[in-house]
Amino acid sequence: MGTRANDEFKRKTSRPNEMWQTDFTYFKIIGWGWVYLSTVLDDYSRYIIAWKLCTTMRAEDVTDTLELALEASGCDSAAVLHKPKLLSDNVLYREVLAA
């Protein structure tokens, strides 16, 4: 059984660039293949600060997207305070099918 995400964080943000959220998702385009979308979202404004469409799912792709977000936001650096577990939709889907 998968882990359910909270609707919101316990500590709410009070200004832009206080906390960013990243996401790396993938989808298949018929006739072209798999593509991977890396995004950085500002938690306070709920706007996508930066995004990158990738042909691979490498850590460097996420790093590139974070660099784009730093440039777009005007911030000099970002601290990574939490590294969540990577949950694959395929793994959860297989668990549901096996049940």
N, C-alpha and C positions, 0 to 999 in steps of 0.2 A: 504494500500500500504506500502511496506517495505522501509527501509532506505538503500540507496546505499552507500557502503563503498568507500572511496577514494583509488586510486591506490597506494598512498604513503603518508607519514606523511609530514606536512608542514616543520617541523624542521628535517632535515636529520641527521642521526647518523654519527659520524666520527671515531668511534673505537669500537672494540668488547666489549661486556658487558655494553655498554652505555644504551641500552634499550632492554628489552626482551618482546616478545609477547607470550601470552598464548592462547591455544585453547582447547576446550573440545568438542569432537564430538562423535557421536555414530553410530553404524551400526549393522545390524543383520546378524549373521552367521547361515545359514540354518543347522538345526540339533543340534545347540548349544544354540542359543538365542542371546540376545542383549549384546554387549560389548561397552565399552566407552574408548576412547583414549584421554589421557591428554598429551599435548605437551608444551614445552617451546622452542621458537625460538629466536635466537639472530638476532636483526633487521639489524645489520651491515653486518654480514657474511652470513645471511640467512640460517644458519645451525641449525638443531634441536639440542639443548643442552641436553635435557632430555625428556624422554617419559615414560608413564606408561599405560599399558593396564589394565583396571579395570572392575569389575563386577557390580559396582554401579556408580552413578553420584553424589557423595557427595563432599562437600567442602574439606574434609580431603584428598580426592584423589588428588585434585589440589595442596594442601599444600605439600603433599608427593612429587609430581612432582617438585615443586619449590625447595624443599630440595635437590632432586637429581641434579637439575641444579646448585645449589650453590656448591655442592660437586664437580661436573664435571668441573665447571668453575674456581674453586679455590677462588671464591668470598666469603667474610665473611657474607654479608647480602645483601638484596635487598629492596629497598623502593618502595611501591606501590603508584604511583602518580596519577593513573586514574583508576576508576572502571566503565567500560562501562556497559550499560544496557545488560541484558541477553536476546537475541532474540532467540526464538525457531523456528526452521525450520517448525515444525508441526503447529505452530500458523500461520505463514506466508502462509503455504500450505492451511490451512483451509480458510484463508481470500481469497486466489485466487479462491478456489473452490466455495465459497459463492458468488463471484462477477458474 
